[in-house]
Amino acid sequence: MRLTDIHRCEIRPGHLVEWTLHPAAVEAAAGLPEDRRPPAYVQESHVRTARSVRRDGLFVPTWLGTAFDIPGPVDLGILQDALHAWTLRHETLRSGFQWTGESLRRFTLDASAVALHREDIGDFPEAAKLTRYLEDRFDIAADALTWPNFLYTAVVRQDGTSVCMAFDHTNVDAYSLQRITADIHELYAAGLAGRALDTAPVTSYVDFCAAERAGADRIDDTHAIVARWREFIAHCDGRLPNFPLDLGLDPQGPLPTQRLMQEMLVGDADAAAFEAYCRPYGGSLVGILAATALIVREIGGQQVYRTVVPFHTRAKSRWSDSVGWYVGGAPVEIPVAGARDFDGALRMVRAALRESRPLSRTPIARVLKLLGADFRPTSPDLYSIVSYVDARAVPGSERWQELKAYGLIRVSYGDQVCAWITRLHEGMQFACRHPDTEAARHSMRLYVDRLRSAILTVAHQAQGQTGLPGPRDPNAALGRHSAGIRAVS
């Protein structure tokens, strides 16, 4: 599904209804004993970062969400049953954290205690006021430092209903969000037809957290993974990498507000041709990173492109249906100064990813702890990313456009660049949040335009068209002029 923010996801005016965890369930959770399954390192890092930034006096919402339509008149009782059944499938949604001194402890509510409370909020005849209300409501209800930390809403109209759901990041990743549309539609359709569906819990993300943490705790500061990260961070001047173009940041200034960019890069035919060209080297992810490395070399002067590449950690099929934050990062260095052409950059990226991908299975937060460096975060993002996901195999993805299904990003504050490139049935979409400075707006506009040009050049070459520059000429593929953009030191 396309990524955007709450203001651009086509929610039309209507009557707003919301569901929260029932007060009786919240009260039951207050007296629960500690769940011996610890938080994942990525969860703990996220919560600690939120607390650190909050203590510095800044409220930085970081929730993720999804929005989609259910056509026709909707039975709210059956929709509530569908939402309740879906919630019961995923243990992470009834599991939260509390502080014991400086330690973060998990608690988990029993499934039998889970109930949803519905409230009619009222009519919203104007879309702008509706989306502002939803954003403000999600900021409070899906906060990293409170529990429960999710909220379900429905904007009801005679011709259909827009469902909009928000979650703290500790509960979901992009793939989790992508599955929700089909899951809720299936549960709702079954309820309308009076059919029983298998609503047994799927494999629990809470169990995954415990297993991953146990594995990570078995390594120490002499491990080869820690040594590789130590070397990588040293090459980044003791920091984790930001996007290597001028973002106009003031190191002594406050955390800047962010801005959203989102647009289609190319259509389906060009995306398919680009994928076909890059497939011998590993596919579109390799191609996107190769193009990015060449772009930042040309316009930023970077001789080595250093980045942290996100990879999913659903290494076994039993996690495939599970909602959770199954993402790790791998340090990648691409010595792009030695790439004579796009094919050369592809080979470099392929080699770098083969070497580094196994490192993504060890949580970065564990590595940083072992390094003993002071990485106290002042921003909700530890580093910048360029992510690529092919979402076409997700159940129900062929209906996303019809159902106005979107993944939602909360854009608030931050000094990093987080870019997501998603392969959809209709093409390839780019979405990004970046610091809202004049320099960053200029840099990111130039980057996106040149990334599109590179994809199209490679695609046209793959399609056998004539009269177009080939991928072995990076100056032709990526543009000849730097437009005065300098590299970040």
Backbone torsions as a table, in degrees:
resi	resn	phi	psi	omega
1	MET	NA	154.2	179.0
2	ARG	-69.9	143.0	176.0
3	LEU	-95.7	137.2	178.9
4	THR	-159.3	-164.9	174.1
5	ASP	-114.2	176.2	-173.7
6	ILE	-62.0	-25.0	-175.7
7	HIS	-82.6	-9.9	-174.2
8	ARG	-124.8	23.0	-173.8
9	CYS	-108.6	22.8	169.0
10	GLU	64.7	26.2	174.9
11	ILE	-76.3	120.3	-179.1
12	ARG	-90.0	159.7	179.9
13	PRO	-58.4	158.0	178.9
14	GLY	171.2	-163.2	-179.5
15	HIS	-96.1	123.0	-173.1
16	LEU	-92.9	131.1	175.5
17	VAL	-126.7	144.3	177.6
18	GLU	-134.6	153.8	177.2
19	TRP	-123.7	128.6	172.4
20	THR	-120.7	168.8	172.9
21	LEU	-64.2	134.8	-174.4
22	HIS	-59.7	140.6	179.3
23	PRO	-52.9	-34.1	178.5
24	ALA	-65.2	-35.4	177.6
25	ALA	-69.2	-40.3	178.0
26	VAL	-63.3	-41.8	178.9
27	GLU	-64.3	-39.9	179.0
28	ALA	-63.2	-34.9	-179.1
29	ALA	-70.0	-24.9	-175.2
30	ALA	-63.3	-28.8	-177.6
31	GLY	-103.7	16.0	-175.2
32	LEU	-75.1	146.4	173.0
33	PRO	-73.8	168.7	179.2
34	GLU	-66.5	135.8	170.0
35	ASP	-83.3	122.4	-175.0
36	ARG	-68.5	-10.3	175.5
37	ARG	-79.6	115.7	-173.1
38	PRO	-76.2	165.5	171.9
39	PRO	-64.6	151.4	170.3
40	ALA	-64.6	155.1	177.8
41	TYR	-59.0	-38.2	-179.8
42	VAL	-66.9	-35.1	176.2
43	GLN	-66.3	-48.1	-178.2
44	GLU	-62.8	-42.2	178.4
45	SER	-60.6	-42.2	179.6
46	HIS	-62.1	-46.7	-178.5
47	VAL	-67.9	-42.0	179.2
48	ARG	-64.5	-38.8	177.1
49	THR	-62.7	-44.9	179.1
50	ALA	-59.8	-41.3	179.6
51	ARG	-67.3	-40.6	-180.0
52	SER	-62.4	-47.2	179.9
53	VAL	-64.6	-39.4	179.4
54	ARG	-63.5	-41.0	178.7
55	ARG	-66.0	-24.4	175.4
56	ASP	-79.9	0.5	173.2
57	GLY	96.2	12.9	-177.3
58	LEU	-124.3	127.5	174.7
59	PHE	-91.3	115.7	-175.3
60	VAL	-119.6	95.4	177.4
61	PRO	-65.1	138.1	-177.3
62	THR	-135.8	21.8	-175.9
63	TRP	-69.4	159.9	172.2
64	LEU	-118.6	158.2	-179.1
65	GLY	-159.0	-176.5	175.8
66	THR	-146.0	152.3	176.3
67	ALA	-137.7	141.3	178.7
68	PHE	-161.7	161.2	-177.9
69	ASP	-101.1	150.3	165.3
70	ILE	-116.9	113.0	-175.4
71	PRO	-68.4	152.9	173.5
72	GLY	79.1	173.1	176.8
73	PRO	-58.6	137.9	-174.7
74	VAL	-114.9	135.2	173.7
75	ASP	-86.0	108.6	-174.7
76	LEU	-66.2	-30.4	176.7
77	GLY	-64.1	-43.7	178.6
78	ILE	-69.6	-37.4	176.1
79	LEU	-62.5	-40.9	177.4
80	GLN	-62.0	-41.6	177.5
81	ASP	-61.2	-39.6	178.9
82	ALA	-64.7	-43.6	178.7
83	LEU	-64.9	-38.6	178.6
84	HIS	-65.4	-46.0	179.9
85	ALA	-62.2	-40.8	179.1
86	TRP	-65.5	-40.5	178.7
87	THR	-60.6	-41.8	-178.6
88	LEU	-65.1	-26.0	-179.8
89	ARG	-65.4	-26.3	-166.2
90	HIS	-120.6	102.3	-172.2
91	GLU	-60.4	-30.7	-177.8
92	THR	-58.6	-27.8	-178.0
93	LEU	-72.0	-19.5	176.7
94	ARG	-109.7	19.3	179.1
95	SER	-120.6	132.1	-178.9
96	GLY	-136.3	-171.2	-174.8
97	PHE	-132.1	149.8	173.6
98	GLN	-140.3	152.9	-178.0
99	TRP	-87.5	134.7	167.9
100	THR	-121.3	95.7	-169.1
101	GLY	65.1	-122.4	177.6
102	GLU	-100.5	6.8	179.4
103	SER	-97.8	141.2	178.7
104	LEU	-101.0	119.2	-175.9
105	ARG	-112.9	145.2	179.2
106	ARG	-92.9	146.9	165.9
107	PHE	-132.3	152.5	-177.2
108	THR	-138.8	124.4	179.5
109	LEU	-77.1	139.3	176.7
110	ASP	-66.0	143.7	-178.2
111	ALA	-57.6	-33.7	-177.9
112	SER	-66.9	-18.5	-179.3
113	ALA	-91.7	-5.0	-175.8
114	VAL	-79.7	124.4	174.7
115	ALA	-146.0	150.6	178.7
116	LEU	-104.8	145.0	177.1
117	HIS	-112.0	124.7	-179.2
118	ARG	-100.6	139.9	178.0
119	GLU	-138.1	132.1	173.1
120	ASP	-80.8	120.8	-178.3
121	ILE	-90.0	-39.5	177.4
122	GLY	135.0	-179.3	-177.7
123	ASP	-84.9	141.0	175.4
124	PHE	-127.6	96.5	-177.7
125	PRO	-76.3	-12.6	-178.8
126	GLU	-118.1	129.7	-176.6
127	ALA	-63.4	-38.8	-177.3
128	ALA	-63.8	-42.0	178.8
129	LYS	-68.8	-34.8	178.4
130	LEU	-64.1	-48.0	-177.3
131	THR	-69.7	-33.4	175.5
132	ARG	-64.3	-41.5	178.3
133	TYR	-62.8	-46.3	-178.6
134	LEU	-61.5	-43.3	179.7
135	GLU	-60.7	-46.9	179.2
136	ASP	-62.3	-40.3	-178.6
137	ARG	-67.6	-42.8	179.2
138	PHE	-66.1	-35.5	178.5
139	ASP	-55.8	-39.3	-178.1
140	ILE	-83.3	-43.3	-171.2
141	ALA	-79.4	-23.1	-178.0
142	ALA	-117.1	45.9	-176.5
143	ASP	-89.3	139.9	-178.5
144	ALA	-63.1	-24.0	-173.5
145	LEU	-101.6	10.6	177.1
146	THR	-128.9	168.6	174.0
147	TRP	-149.3	139.8	-2.4
148	PRO	-64.8	159.2	-175.4
149	ASN	-129.7	46.1	172.2
150	PHE	-149.6	160.1	-179.8
151	LEU	-150.9	138.4	176.1
152	TYR	-112.8	138.7	177.8
153	THR	-136.7	160.6	174.7
154	ALA	-141.4	131.3	174.3
155	VAL	-102.9	108.7	-167.3
156	VAL	-96.1	132.5	174.0
157	ARG	-138.3	164.9	-179.6
158	GLN	-64.9	-35.0	-175.7
159	ASP	-91.8	2.2	179.3
160	GLY	156.4	170.5	-177.2
161	THR	-130.8	136.7	174.5
162	SER	-98.9	117.5	176.3
163	VAL	-93.2	133.2	-179.2
164	CYS	-135.2	125.0	-173.1
165	MET	-129.4	139.5	-179.9
166	ALA	-130.8	145.9	-176.1
167	PHE	-142.0	144.5	165.8
168	ASP	-63.5	148.1	-174.8
169	HIS	-61.1	-23.8	179.4
170	THR	-59.6	-18.9	-175.6
171	ASN	-99.5	-21.3	-168.6
172	VAL	-144.2	156.2	166.5
173	ASP	-125.4	-174.7	-176.6
174	ALA	-62.2	-42.0	-179.2
175	TYR	-64.1	-38.1	176.0
176	SER	-57.0	-45.7	-179.2
177	LEU	-64.6	-38.3	-176.4
178	GLN	-64.9	-25.9	-177.9
179	ARG	-84.5	-16.1	-169.4
180	ILE	-65.6	-42.0	-176.3
181	THR	-54.5	-52.2	-178.6
182	ALA	-66.2	-38.4	-178.7
183	ASP	-62.7	-47.8	-178.5
184	ILE	-68.3	-40.0	176.9
185	HIS	-60.5	-41.9	-179.9
186	GLU	-64.5	-45.2	179.7
187	LEU	-65.8	-40.0	179.7
188	TYR	-66.9	-44.5	179.2
189	ALA	-61.7	-40.3	178.0
190	ALA	-63.9	-40.7	178.0
191	GLY	-63.1	-42.0	177.7
192	LEU	-61.9	-38.3	-177.2
193	ALA	-86.0	-4.9	-177.7
194	GLY	71.9	20.7	179.3
195	ARG	-90.5	145.9	176.4
196	ALA	-90.6	133.4	175.2
197	LEU	-113.2	156.0	174.7
198	ASP	-72.1	107.9	-178.8
199	THR	-109.4	22.2	178.1
200	ALA	-62.5	147.8	179.2
201	PRO	-58.0	141.7	173.4
202	VAL	-82.8	175.1	178.7
203	THR	-56.7	133.8	-167.6
204	SER	-83.3	132.1	171.7
205	TYR	-63.3	-30.5	178.6
206	VAL	-62.3	-39.3	175.9
207	ASP	-65.4	-40.8	177.6
208	PHE	-59.7	-43.0	-179.9
209	CYS	-55.8	-46.3	-178.4
210	ALA	-64.3	-43.3	-178.6
211	ALA	-67.5	-43.7	-179.6
212	GLU	-63.8	-42.1	-178.2
213	ARG	-67.1	-39.1	178.0
214	ALA	-60.5	-41.5	177.9
215	GLY	-65.9	-43.6	-179.0
216	ALA	-65.1	-33.7	-178.5
217	ASP	-73.0	-10.3	178.9
218	ARG	-81.6	-13.1	177.6
219	ILE	-92.8	156.4	177.3
220	ASP	-128.6	-173.3	-172.5
221	ASP	-73.7	-1.0	175.2
222	THR	-95.5	-3.1	-175.4
223	HIS	-68.7	149.2	-179.2
224	ALA	-61.4	-32.9	178.8
225	ILE	-64.1	-43.2	178.9
226	VAL	-65.4	-39.9	178.7
227	ALA	-62.1	-40.1	179.8
228	ARG	-65.9	-43.2	177.7
229	TRP	-64.8	-38.6	179.2
230	ARG	-60.1	-44.4	178.6
231	GLU	-64.0	-44.4	-178.5
232	PHE	-61.6	-46.6	-178.6
233	ILE	-66.1	-36.2	175.6
234	ALA	-61.9	-39.7	177.5
235	HIS	-66.4	-22.3	178.4
236	CYS	-95.9	23.7	178.7
237	ASP	60.0	37.7	174.6
238	GLY	81.2	10.6	-179.3
239	ARG	-124.9	167.6	166.2
240	LEU	-86.2	148.1	-166.0
241	PRO	-75.0	139.6	166.8
242	ASN	-95.4	175.5	178.6
243	PHE	-68.4	130.5	-167.7
244	PRO	-84.7	45.7	170.0
245	LEU	-130.4	164.9	-177.2
246	ASP	-66.0	119.9	178.7
247	LEU	-108.2	1.2	177.9
248	GLY	65.1	33.4	-175.5
249	LEU	-84.1	144.3	173.1
250	ASP	-102.9	107.7	-176.4
251	PRO	-58.3	-26.0	-179.3
252	GLN	-97.5	-2.6	-175.5
253	GLY	-88.7	176.1	178.3
254	PRO	-71.0	164.7	176.8
255	LEU	-61.2	123.1	-174.8
256	PRO	-75.4	155.6	169.6
257	THR	-68.7	161.0	-179.5
258	GLN	-113.6	166.2	-179.1
259	ARG	-131.0	146.5	177.9
260	LEU	-97.9	133.9	165.3
261	MET	-116.5	134.6	173.2
262	GLN	-156.1	129.6	-178.8
263	GLU	-164.3	161.8	172.9
264	MET	-77.9	133.0	176.8
265	LEU	-80.7	-55.2	-178.8
266	VAL	-147.7	162.8	177.5
267	GLY	-81.4	-177.1	-172.5
268	ASP	-63.5	-44.0	-175.7
269	ALA	-63.1	-44.5	-179.7
270	ASP	-70.0	-37.7	176.8
271	ALA	-62.6	-40.1	179.3
272	ALA	-66.7	-40.1	179.9
273	ALA	-68.1	-39.8	176.2
274	PHE	-61.2	-44.6	178.0
275	GLU	-60.5	-43.4	-179.1
276	ALA	-62.2	-41.2	-180.0
277	TYR	-64.8	-40.6	-174.9
278	CYS	-83.9	-13.1	-173.3
279	ARG	-56.6	-41.3	179.0
280	PRO	-60.9	-19.8	-179.6
281	TYR	-100.3	-3.6	179.1
282	GLY	126.0	-4.0	173.7
283	GLY	106.2	-167.3	-171.3
284	SER	-66.8	-33.7	176.8
285	LEU	-57.4	-45.7	178.6
286	VAL	-61.4	-42.2	180.0
287	GLY	-64.4	-41.6	179.6
288	ILE	-63.8	-44.1	-179.7
289	LEU	-68.8	-36.5	177.2
290	ALA	-63.9	-45.7	178.4
291	ALA	-62.7	-41.4	179.5
292	THR	-62.2	-43.6	179.7
293	ALA	-59.9	-42.5	179.1
294	LEU	-67.8	-37.9	-179.8
295	ILE	-64.8	-47.5	-177.5
296	VAL	-71.6	-24.7	173.0
297	ARG	-66.4	-43.8	-175.3
298	GLU	-71.9	-49.0	-172.5
299	ILE	-94.2	-15.9	179.5
300	GLY	-116.6	-7.3	178.4
301	GLY	76.6	15.6	-177.7
302	GLN	-73.4	123.6	177.0
303	GLN	-85.6	-26.4	174.7
304	VAL	-131.3	124.9	176.9
305	TYR	-91.5	115.4	180.0
306	ARG	-112.7	131.5	-178.6
307	THR	-154.8	163.9	171.3
308	VAL	-105.6	119.9	-176.5
309	VAL	-97.5	123.6	177.7
310	PRO	-78.3	138.5	175.0
311	PHE	-131.7	146.7	174.8
312	HIS	-72.5	152.4	-180.0
313	THR	-112.8	22.6	175.3
314	ARG	-82.1	64.9	-171.8
315	ALA	-69.0	-22.3	-179.7
316	LYS	-118.5	148.9	-172.7
317	SER	-62.9	-24.3	-177.1
318	ARG	-65.7	-16.9	178.5
319	TRP	-91.3	-2.6	-168.7
320	SER	-65.3	-31.4	-179.3
321	ASP	-95.8	2.0	-171.5
322	SER	-86.8	136.5	173.6
323	VAL	-85.4	129.8	-180.0
324	GLY	173.1	-175.4	-177.8
325	TRP	-105.6	79.7	-175.4
326	TYR	-95.0	68.3	-176.6
327	VAL	-138.5	134.4	171.6
328	GLY	-129.1	167.8	-178.0
329	GLY	-124.1	146.8	178.8
330	ALA	-122.6	134.8	177.1
331	PRO	-76.1	129.0	-175.8
332	VAL	-129.2	132.5	175.8
333	GLU	-123.7	124.6	-178.4
334	ILE	-118.6	109.2	-177.8
335	PRO	-76.1	69.6	-167.2
336	VAL	-66.9	-16.7	177.6
337	ALA	-58.6	-27.0	-179.0
338	GLY	-90.9	3.5	-179.6
339	ALA	-86.0	118.2	-179.8
340	ARG	-80.6	-21.8	-175.9
341	ASP	-160.8	-177.5	-177.8
342	PHE	-63.7	-39.8	178.9
343	ASP	-62.2	-39.3	176.5
344	GLY	-62.7	-40.2	176.9
345	ALA	-66.1	-37.5	176.3
346	LEU	-59.4	-44.2	-179.8
347	ARG	-63.7	-39.6	178.8
348	MET	-63.7	-45.2	-178.8
349	VAL	-65.5	-43.9	179.0
350	ARG	-56.6	-46.0	-179.6
351	ALA	-65.1	-41.1	-178.8
352	ALA	-66.1	-40.8	-179.6
353	LEU	-69.5	-39.1	177.9
354	ARG	-59.9	-39.7	-178.7
355	GLU	-73.5	-38.2	-168.9
356	SER	-95.1	-24.5	-173.1
357	ARG	-55.4	-40.3	179.3
358	PRO	-57.6	-24.3	179.9
359	LEU	-68.0	-20.8	-177.7
360	SER	-68.9	-15.3	-179.2
361	ARG	-79.4	-12.2	174.9
362	THR	-101.7	119.6	-175.1
363	PRO	-57.1	134.8	-179.7
364	ILE	-58.7	-38.9	-178.3
365	ALA	-60.6	-35.6	176.7
366	ARG	-66.2	-43.3	179.8
367	VAL	-62.4	-45.6	-179.2
368	LEU	-62.0	-37.5	177.5
369	LYS	-62.7	-41.8	179.7
370	LEU	-70.0	-30.5	178.2
371	LEU	-68.8	-23.9	177.2
372	GLY	72.7	10.9	179.2
373	ALA	-82.4	157.8	179.7
374	ASP	-88.3	93.8	177.4
375	PHE	-106.1	37.4	178.2
376	ARG	-57.1	116.8	-173.1
377	PRO	-76.1	138.9	172.2
378	THR	-112.4	0.4	179.9
379	SER	-133.9	149.8	179.8
380	PRO	-65.1	-17.0	179.1
381	ASP	-111.5	127.0	178.4
382	LEU	-71.0	-29.0	-174.2
383	TYR	-159.3	167.6	176.6
384	SER	-87.0	154.6	178.3
385	ILE	-136.5	153.7	162.1
386	VAL	-124.4	109.2	-173.4
387	SER	-108.9	144.4	174.0
388	TYR	-128.6	130.8	178.8
389	VAL	-135.6	130.7	171.4
390	ASP	-95.0	110.0	-173.1
391	ALA	-99.7	7.1	-172.3
392	ARG	-69.6	-21.3	-179.2
393	ALA	-88.3	-4.2	179.8
394	VAL	-67.2	132.7	179.5
395	PRO	-53.9	131.3	177.9
396	GLY	83.6	1.0	-174.9
397	SER	-64.1	-25.8	-179.8
398	GLU	-67.7	-14.2	179.5
399	ARG	-104.4	3.2	-174.2
400	TRP	-59.5	-43.1	179.1
401	GLN	-63.8	-45.3	179.7
402	GLU	-59.0	-40.0	-176.0
403	LEU	-92.7	7.7	-178.9
404	LYS	49.9	50.0	-178.5
405	ALA	-88.9	128.5	-178.8
406	TYR	-134.0	149.5	161.7
407	GLY	-91.9	138.6	-174.0
408	LEU	-109.0	132.3	176.2
409	ILE	-110.4	134.4	173.2
410	ARG	-90.5	117.4	-179.5
411	VAL	-102.0	116.8	-177.4
412	SER	-137.2	-86.5	-178.4
413	TYR	-129.7	153.1	175.2
414	GLY	160.9	152.4	-179.0
415	ASP	-110.2	10.8	179.4
416	GLN	-109.6	170.0	174.6
417	VAL	-110.9	121.2	175.2
418	CYS	-117.6	111.4	-176.5
419	ALA	-117.3	133.1	180.0
420	TRP	-123.2	124.6	176.7
421	ILE	-112.8	123.3	-172.9
422	THR	-120.8	126.6	174.7
423	ARG	-86.1	118.1	-179.5
424	LEU	-115.8	171.0	178.0
425	HIS	-62.6	-28.9	-177.5
426	GLU	-92.4	-3.1	179.5
427	GLY	146.3	-148.4	-176.4
428	MET	-123.1	123.6	-178.3
429	GLN	-106.5	144.0	174.5
430	PHE	-112.9	131.7	172.9
431	ALA	-137.3	144.3	-174.2
432	CYS	-157.4	141.9	165.2
433	ARG	-116.5	135.6	-174.6
434	HIS	-146.3	162.5	177.9
435	PRO	-56.4	137.4	-176.7
436	ASP	-88.6	68.1	174.8
437	THR	-117.2	159.7	-179.8
438	GLU	-61.5	-41.3	-179.1
439	ALA	-65.0	-42.7	-179.6
440	ALA	-66.8	-39.7	177.9
441	ARG	-60.9	-42.3	179.8
442	HIS	-66.9	-45.6	-178.7
443	SER	-62.1	-45.9	-176.0
444	MET	-71.1	-33.9	175.8
445	ARG	-63.4	-43.6	179.5
446	LEU	-65.3	-42.2	179.4
447	TYR	-60.9	-47.7	-177.5
448	VAL	-64.7	-42.3	179.8
449	ASP	-62.2	-40.4	-178.7
450	ARG	-76.3	-31.1	175.0
451	LEU	-64.7	-44.1	176.9
452	ARG	-60.1	-44.8	-179.9
453	SER	-60.8	-41.0	179.8
454	ALA	-65.5	-43.6	179.2
455	ILE	-61.5	-44.7	-179.0
456	LEU	-65.4	-40.6	179.6
457	THR	-61.2	-47.7	179.1
458	VAL	-64.2	-41.9	-179.5
459	ALA	-62.1	-44.8	-178.7
460	HIS	-66.5	-36.1	175.9
461	GLN	-63.4	-43.1	-179.7
462	ALA	-65.3	-32.7	-178.9
463	GLN	-80.7	-4.0	176.2
464	GLY	78.0	20.9	178.5
465	GLN	-75.4	158.1	-177.5
466	THR	-113.4	164.4	177.5
467	GLY	76.2	14.0	179.7
468	LEU	-121.1	148.3	179.4
469	PRO	-64.6	138.8	-178.9
470	GLY	-85.1	164.0	-176.9
471	PRO	-69.6	-10.9	178.8
472	ARG	-86.3	6.0	174.5
473	ASP	-118.2	89.1	-174.3
474	PRO	-63.1	-29.6	178.1
475	ASN	-65.7	-38.4	178.0
476	ALA	-71.0	-40.3	-175.7
477	ALA	-70.5	-32.1	-170.5
478	LEU	-113.9	-0.7	179.0
479	GLY	95.7	150.7	-170.9
480	ARG	-99.9	-12.7	-169.9
481	HIS	-119.1	143.8	-176.7
482	SER	-92.0	-10.9	179.2
483	ALA	56.4	27.8	172.8
484	GLY	75.8	10.2	-179.2
485	ILE	-79.5	133.9	179.4
486	ARG	-107.0	161.8	178.6
487	ALA	-78.1	154.4	172.1
488	VAL	-82.6	130.9	-177.6
489	SER	-79.8	NA	NA
